[in-house]
Amino acid sequence: FVPWRDLARQTAEELSGPPFNFNVEVVGDGEYAKEERADYTGSKVLVCVYNSACQLVGRRFRLKLVDEAHHLEGVTDQSRASDIRDQVTADLEGDFSATFRDQENLDFTYGLDDAIRDGFVSDFIVTAAWLPDVPVRVKAVAALLRCYRYDWSPALVLFNRTSCAVACSKYLRKQGVRARFIG
């Protein structure tokens, strides 16, 4: 979910090109005729403008991300926020915002490098790998994580199957690497 149409189009463009090459649809981009007849069943990724969340009410997804989530706080029209927060559900959900709730005591001279060093934020590098679902591949991913744990820490690894995530975390723990399955 994103608050503006231009951000929806930009996000869709990023996700539909390399390295992801996802089949992406935008919900709420102003093409009303398309949206009235769309069921979006062929899309791997939907990018939805906040104001069009009502079109997805009752749907369930594997992953729901809300960009610029601070725009949903304290809004006078709570129906839009409710549609996004409560009426569109997902197995995993995440909110993203670069705006602080309480800006009164912020130190704007405190840089990103300092915040990363001090452990307040993580400088994530996204690496996407599509691998066949076989035990050998899970061990290969675990071996890579173990080998590069100091360079890649902290790391968040997502699997499309719970069994693979559990197996990877168990294998890493056996190898002395702190790992945990979050389900």
C-alpha positions as CSV (number, residue, x, y, z in Angstrom):
1,F,0.0,0.0,0.0
2,V,1.3,3.5,-0.9
3,P,-0.4,6.9,-0.4
4,W,0.0,8.3,-3.9
5,R,-0.5,7.2,-7.5
6,D,2.9,8.3,-8.7
7,L,4.6,6.2,-5.9
8,A,2.4,3.3,-6.9
9,R,3.5,3.5,-10.5
10,Q,7.2,3.9,-9.4
11,T,7.0,0.9,-7.1
12,A,5.3,-1.2,-9.8
13,E,8.0,-0.2,-12.3
14,E,10.8,-1.2,-9.9
15,L,9.2,-4.6,-9.0
16,S,8.3,-5.5,-12.6
17,G,11.9,-5.0,-13.9
18,P,15.1,-6.8,-13.1
19,P,16.0,-8.4,-10.8
20,F,12.5,-9.2,-9.6
21,N,10.5,-9.3,-12.9
22,F,7.2,-9.7,-11.0
23,N,3.8,-9.6,-12.7
24,V,2.6,-6.3,-11.0
25,E,-0.8,-4.6,-11.1
26,V,-1.5,-1.2,-9.7
27,V,-4.8,-0.7,-7.9
28,G,-5.9,2.9,-7.9
29,D,-3.8,4.3,-10.7
30,G,-6.8,6.2,-12.2
31,E,-7.6,3.7,-14.9
32,Y,-11.2,3.2,-13.6
33,A,-12.5,1.0,-16.4
34,K,-9.6,-1.5,-15.8
35,E,-10.3,-1.5,-12.0
36,E,-14.0,-2.1,-12.3
37,R,-13.5,-5.4,-14.1
38,A,-10.2,-6.5,-12.5
39,D,-10.0,-9.4,-10.1
40,Y,-6.1,-9.3,-10.0
41,T,-5.9,-13.1,-9.8
42,G,-3.0,-13.3,-12.3
43,S,-0.8,-10.8,-10.5
44,K,2.0,-11.9,-8.1
45,V,2.2,-8.3,-6.7
46,L,-0.5,-5.7,-6.2
47,V,0.5,-2.1,-5.5
48,C,-2.5,-0.3,-4.1
49,V,-3.0,3.4,-3.5
50,Y,-4.5,4.0,0.0
51,N,-7.7,5.5,-1.3
52,S,-8.4,2.3,-3.3
53,A,-7.9,-0.1,-0.5
54,C,-11.7,-0.7,-0.5
55,Q,-11.3,-2.6,-3.7
56,L,-9.3,-5.3,-1.9
57,V,-11.4,-5.6,1.2
58,G,-11.9,-9.2,2.2
59,R,-8.8,-10.4,0.4
60,R,-6.0,-12.3,2.1
61,F,-2.4,-12.1,1.0
62,R,0.9,-13.8,2.0
63,L,2.6,-10.5,2.5
64,K,1.2,-6.9,3.1
65,L,3.6,-3.9,3.3
66,V,2.4,-0.4,4.0
67,D,4.7,2.3,2.8
68,E,4.6,5.8,4.4
69,A,2.5,4.2,7.2
70,H,2.6,7.4,9.3
71,H,-0.1,8.7,6.9
72,L,-2.6,6.3,8.4
73,E,-2.1,7.6,12.0
74,G,-4.6,10.2,13.2
75,V,-6.5,10.5,10.0
76,T,-10.1,11.8,10.3
77,D,-11.5,9.2,7.9
78,Q,-10.7,6.0,9.7
79,S,-12.4,3.8,7.1
80,R,-9.4,4.0,4.8
81,A,-7.0,3.1,7.6
82,S,-9.4,0.3,8.7
83,D,-9.6,-1.1,5.2
84,I,-5.8,-1.3,5.1
85,R,-5.2,-2.4,8.7
86,D,-8.2,-4.7,9.3
87,Q,-10.1,-5.6,6.2
88,V,-7.2,-6.6,3.9
89,T,-5.3,-9.4,5.8
90,A,-2.0,-11.1,5.3
91,D,0.1,-13.9,6.8
92,L,3.0,-11.3,7.3
93,E,2.6,-7.6,7.6
94,G,5.1,-4.7,7.8
95,D,4.8,-0.9,8.1
96,F,7.5,1.4,6.8
97,S,8.0,5.1,7.5
98,A,10.9,7.5,7.6
99,T,8.8,10.1,9.6
100,F,9.1,10.1,13.3
101,R,6.0,10.3,15.4
102,D,7.5,12.7,18.0
103,Q,9.8,15.2,16.2
104,E,10.2,17.6,19.1
105,N,13.4,16.1,20.5
106,L,15.0,14.9,17.3
107,D,18.7,15.6,16.6
108,F,18.8,16.2,12.8
109,T,22.6,16.2,12.9
110,Y,22.6,12.5,14.0
111,G,23.5,10.7,10.7
112,L,22.4,7.4,9.2
113,D,25.9,6.0,9.6
114,D,25.8,6.9,13.4
115,A,22.4,5.3,13.8
116,I,23.5,2.1,12.1
117,R,26.7,1.9,14.2
118,D,24.7,2.5,17.4
119,G,22.2,-0.2,16.5
120,F,19.1,2.0,16.1
121,V,18.5,1.1,12.4
122,S,19.7,-1.6,10.1
123,D,21.2,-1.0,6.8
124,F,19.6,-3.9,4.9
125,I,20.7,-5.0,1.5
126,V,18.0,-6.9,-0.3
127,T,19.1,-10.0,-2.1
128,A,16.4,-12.1,-3.8
129,A,17.1,-15.7,-4.8
130,W,14.6,-18.1,-6.2
131,L,15.6,-21.7,-5.5
132,P,13.9,-25.0,-6.0
133,D,12.3,-26.3,-2.8
134,V,14.7,-29.1,-2.0
135,P,16.6,-29.8,1.2
136,V,19.9,-29.4,-0.5
137,R,19.1,-25.8,-1.4
138,V,18.0,-25.0,2.2
139,K,21.4,-26.3,3.4
140,A,23.1,-24.3,0.7
141,V,21.4,-21.1,1.9
142,A,22.2,-21.9,5.5
143,A,25.9,-22.5,4.5
144,L,26.0,-19.1,2.8
145,L,24.5,-17.4,5.8
146,R,27.0,-19.1,8.1
147,C,29.9,-18.2,5.9
148,Y,29.0,-14.5,5.6
149,R,27.3,-14.0,9.0
150,Y,29.7,-11.3,10.0
151,D,29.2,-9.4,6.8
152,W,25.5,-9.9,6.5
153,S,24.4,-9.6,10.1
154,P,21.7,-8.9,10.9
155,A,19.9,-10.9,8.2
156,L,16.2,-11.5,7.6
157,V,15.6,-14.6,5.4
158,L,12.1,-15.3,4.0
159,F,11.1,-18.7,2.7
160,N,7.8,-19.5,0.9
161,R,7.4,-22.6,3.0
162,T,7.5,-22.9,6.8
163,S,9.3,-26.3,6.6
164,C,12.2,-24.7,4.8
165,A,12.5,-21.8,7.2
166,V,12.4,-24.2,10.2
167,A,15.0,-26.5,8.6
168,C,17.3,-23.6,7.8
169,S,17.1,-22.1,11.3
170,K,17.8,-25.6,12.9
171,Y,20.8,-26.2,10.6
172,L,22.2,-22.8,11.4
173,R,21.9,-23.3,15.2
174,K,23.6,-26.7,14.8
175,Q,26.5,-24.8,13.1
176,G,26.7,-22.3,16.0
177,V,24.9,-19.5,14.3
178,R,22.2,-17.6,16.2
179,A,19.1,-18.2,14.2
180,R,15.4,-18.3,14.9
181,F,12.3,-19.3,13.1
182,I,9.5,-16.6,13.3
183,G,6.2,-18.0,12.2
